[in-house]
């Protein structure tokens, strides 16, 4: 028992360094997913038939193929095919971001569709262009309404980030596995890793809830 505790204590700084790597991967993937997810959602709601079908295929593909397959496909397949020399860290952010963008697009699409259609018509009646209406009226409200769904997406991306150790990304799981394979203290080390993930999940969701309260539309009931 004492040996297990001593092993965890000695390995904890090394594992926490991996937690910093995990945070960067998750934040990078979430922001990348946000940058792609918003235009995808707008295209699905307001685009033409061809654009909607293309976006629908994109969403279907990245929601349907397992993360590990996509990581290997991009890192060992696509990058070699086109001659890209990307690190495992960069590929992890890109692949997680592409998958997250598919899910985030559906979160934002639902938020856009939940807004009263009369707002768009009123903006047109005032002489506003469709693009300005979307940027100035629709998206600010939709992004606020999407924060609860975004909190759920954060926890999913955080858990999925553990799979990136298969590429050699030095995040929590990779470091925990490295120490466990040498000390044979698998149970206490993986329990410690689980607690780190729980803490990251708690504080991340807590922060997003605070953000939700600060930017919520007072008097608006969805």
C-alpha positions, 0 to 999 in steps of 0.5 A: 500500500505504501509503495503504491502511494509513494509511486503515485506521489513520485509520478504525479508531477510527470502526470500533471505535465501530461495534463497540460498537454491534454488541456492544450490538445482539448482547447485547440480541438474545441476552438478548431471545431468552433471555427469550422462548426459555426459556418457548417451550421449556417450552411446547413440552415441557410445554404442551398441543396447541394451545400446542405448535402455536402455538409451532411456528408461531412457530418456523417463521415466524421461522426461515423468513423472511430477516432482511432481510425481517423488518427491512424488514417491522417497520421500514417496515411493522408500526411504521407500521401500529400507529403505533410510532416505534421507532428502527432500533437498537431494531428491529434488537434486537427483530427479531434477538431474535425470530429468536434466540428461535426458535433458542434455544427449540430449544436449550433444548427439546433440553436439557430433553428430554435430562434424565432423565424420572425427575427430574420424576416424583420431584419430583411424588412429593415433592409439588412442583408442576409449575411449581416443578419446572420452575423449581427442577430442570429449568431450572437444569440445562437452561440449563447444558447449553444453553451450548454451543448458546448459543455457536453462537447468539452467533456467528450473531447477531453475523454477522446483525447486519451486515445491520442496516446496511440500516436505517442502524444505525451498526454495523461494516458501516455505518461501514466502508461509509461510509468505503470509499465515500469513500476507495475503499479497499474491500479493506483496510477490509472486511478490517479489518471482517472481523478485528473480527468475528473478534475479537468472535466469538473473545472472545465464545465464549471467555467463554461457554466459561469460563462453561460450565466455571464452571457445569457440573454436576460428575460429570454426563455428558450 
